[in-house]
Amino acid sequence: MDTRSLLSERSFDIGGLLRSNTTIQSSTVEIHFDPRSQWWLTNGYPPELVPSIGKDVFVEVDTHEVTKRGSRRVILKDYHFLYSDYSQLVVEIIYDQADPHGSVVCKQTYKPAAPVRMDLLMLAPSAFGFKIAEAAHLCLGKHLHKELLGHVTSPFRTAIVPAIGNKVFGVTILSIGGSSTSQIAEVKPGDILGIRKGKFANAKLVGKALELGFGEIPAMCVVLEYDEMKKKFKVAMQDSHGAVKKESFRVSDMKSGRMRVFRVVAREYVGW
């Protein structure tokens, strides 16, 4: 099996938590497959999805070769396109290696995002989250040459639903923006906090606000502790120089912007 993975990015819109891990839904539920095209022979992607790869979609490709009677070699390729609302488009391509264009068959299946799996959300902290928090704590005070979130989740790379870009790191369990707050589970150590265009009152900066997540991607950090009563996060955050520091944020101090908490979950969550 040959598995290739690409990370993608998706905008950080928070419209509340609906029936699933909702952000922006898949806009491509079917591709136009032309047997004369070359992309499926050259390890490419469907033309209409190419602009989204690396921006809106995570992709895994499984390739199998089967030798049939008469030494016929048949190639099977399964393209799994995962969107940030966890809906999926699966494109299955089968062809005879001796006559690819004349024998190719394409089957497509669109899978809407599944309902929230509370059982898997509850299991995730002990399976992944607490270990992610421990790894992040060990990084405090150090300079990393790699991105913090990738580093602390790397031991579970084959077990978890992959990050979709640098903005979606699992199931959204808490979102805070403007006057709206939506929550489906308690925040636990090892959850991922994202802050987009956040302005916080800061006693250390008299007359100024602490600003986070005003670049192309949100400010992302690992939750070390969360005080439900005080609505206060203690997190491990990496600065632009690679240094990992412990920071804290109170929800009440956020004057504008958005917060979103993700839970890293098992691949089973999306049926993988």
N, C-alpha and C positions, 0 to 999 in steps of 0.2 A: 504494500500500500504506500502510495506517495501522497503525503498530506502537506499542502501549502497553506499558509495562513497570512492574511493581510489585516492590519488594523485600519480602522476608519474613524472618521470624525462625524459628529452629529451636533447640531445646534443645541444649546442649553436651555431650551424653553421649558418652563414649568407651568403647566395648566392644571395642576392637581393630579392626584392619583386616581385613575379610573379603575377599570376591572383588571388591568394588568400593569406591567412595568411601562407606563405610557410616556412617550415623548412624541416623536413624529412617526407616523405610520409609514409602512412601505408604500411607495408610489408605483412600484413595478411589481405587479402580481403575475405577469406573464411576459416572456420575451418573444420577439419574432425570430424564429429559427429558420435560417436559410441553409439548406444542405450544401450549397456551393461555397459557403463561407469557409474561412480558414482558422478562425480563432480557437475552435475546439481541437484542432490538430497541432497548434503551435503554443499550447499552454497559455492561451489568452483568456479573455472574458467576453461576454456578449456586448456588442457595441453600445447598446442603450444603457448598460450598467457601468461601463468604463468610467464615466464621469463621477459615479458614486463610490467606486472603489477607492479607498483611502480617504473618503469623506463621510459616507453615510452607511457603509456596510462592512461587516466582517465576512470573510470568505474562507471556507475550507473546501478542498477538492480531494476526493478519494478516487484513486485510479487502480483498476484491476485488469489483469490480462488472463484470459481463459483460452487454453488450447483445446480445440474440439476435434472430433474425428476427421481424419484426412489432414491433420496438422494445420487446420484453420486456426488462426489467432484472432480472437475477438477481444476488443478493448471496451471496457465499461468505465465511464467517468461520471461521478456524482458531484455536482456543484451545489454547495450549501451556502446560500446567501442569507445571513442573519442581520435583521434590522434592529434598531435600538429599542423598539417596542417589543422585541422578541418575536415578531412575526418572521416567517421564513419563506423563501422561494427555493425549491429544490429542482434542479434541472439534471435529468439523467440522460446520458448520451451513450449509445451502443453502436459499434460499427466493426466491420470486418477489416482488419489491417491491410488486406490485399486490395480492397476496393472501398476506401473510406466514404467517398462522396456518393457512391452508388448504393451503399448498404446502410447508411446512417439512419438511426431512429432516435427521435428526441421525445422524451416524456417530461411534463412539467407538473409540479404540485405546489400550490400555495397553501401555507399553513398559518392561519391567523394566530395572533398572540393568545396563549392559553390563559385561563384565569389564574389569579394569584395562588401559589402553592404554599400555604402557611406551614405545612409540615416540613417542607424543605427549607423555608426561611428560618424556622426554629432550630433546625439541625446545623445550619451553616456556621454559626459562631463557634461551636465546639469543633467542627470539622476543619474550618479554615480561619475564621475571624480572630480567635484568641492567639493563634500561632502567628498570624499577620501582625497583630499588635505587639507581640513579643519581639518579632524581628525588627519592627519599626523602632521599638524602644532601644534595642541594641545599636541602632544607627545614630541615636542622638549624640550630638557633638562631633560627628564624623563628616568627612567630605566624600561623597559618592561620585564616581565617574559615570554612573548610570542613573536612570530615573528611579526615584524612590519607590513608586508604586509597582513598577515592573520588577524591582529587586525583591520586595517583600512577598509578592505573589508568585514569583518564579518557581518555588518548590511545588506549587499546585497547578502548574501550567496545563498539564494534561487532564486535570480533574475538574477544573472550573469553567464556567462560561467565560469566554475571553472578553477582555475589554473591547468596547467598540469605540475606536479612536482614543483620544485622551480625555473623554468627557463622560463616558458611560461605563461604569465599573461594576455593574450588577443590577439587581432589582432595586428600584427606588422605594425606600421604606419611609422616608420623611422628606417633605418639600416645604420650604418656607419662602414666600415671596409676597411683598406688599402686605396686604391685610389677610392673606389666606395662608392657612397651614393645613397640610394633609399628612396623615401618618397611619401606617398599617402595622408597625411593629416597633418595639422598644429599641433604641439605639444601643449597640453593644461595642466593646473594644474590637478593633479590626474592621469595623465598617469604614467606608470611605466618604469623607466630607468634601463636597465641591462648593466653591463660593464663586459666584458670577457677579461682577460689577458691585461688589460689596463695599459699603462705606460704614466704618465702625467708629463710634466715639472712643477716643483713646486718651486716657489721663496723662500718658507720657508725652503726647504731642499736643500741647496746650493750643487750643484754637484751631487744631487741624484734625482731620479724620484719617484713620488708617484705611487705605484703599487696597483691595485685593481682587484679582480676577478681571482686570481690565484689558488684558491682552487677547490674543486670538482664542485662547482656551481658558477655562476657569482655573482658579487656584485649587489644587487638589492636595489632600492630606489624609493621614491615617488617624482614625479616632483611637486615642489611648484610654480616655475616660469620658463619661458623659454624666453630668449631674441633672437628673430629670427635674428636680425641684427648682434648681437655679437656672435650668436651661443653659448650661455651660459646657462647652466642649474643651477638652484638653487633647491636643493633637500633635503629631509629628509632621513637620512641614519642611520641605526642601526649598532653599532659596535659589536664585539664579546662578549662584556660584557652586552649587552642589552641596552646600552645608545643610545638615539636617538639625533642626532646632525644635524645642518644645514650645508650643504657643497655646494660647487659650482664647476662646471667643464666647461671649454671651450673646444669645439671640436678641436680648433686649438692647444690646449696644449697636445692633445693625440698623442704621438709619435708612439705608436703601440697598437694593440689590436682592440677590437670591441665594439661598442655601439649599443644598440637596444632599441627602445621605443615601448611599448605595450599600447594598449587602452583596458581597461576593457569594455566589451560589454554585452548586454542583451542576455539571453539564446535563444531568438528568432533568433539570428545570426546563430545558428546551427540547428534551427528548433525544439528546445526543449520548 
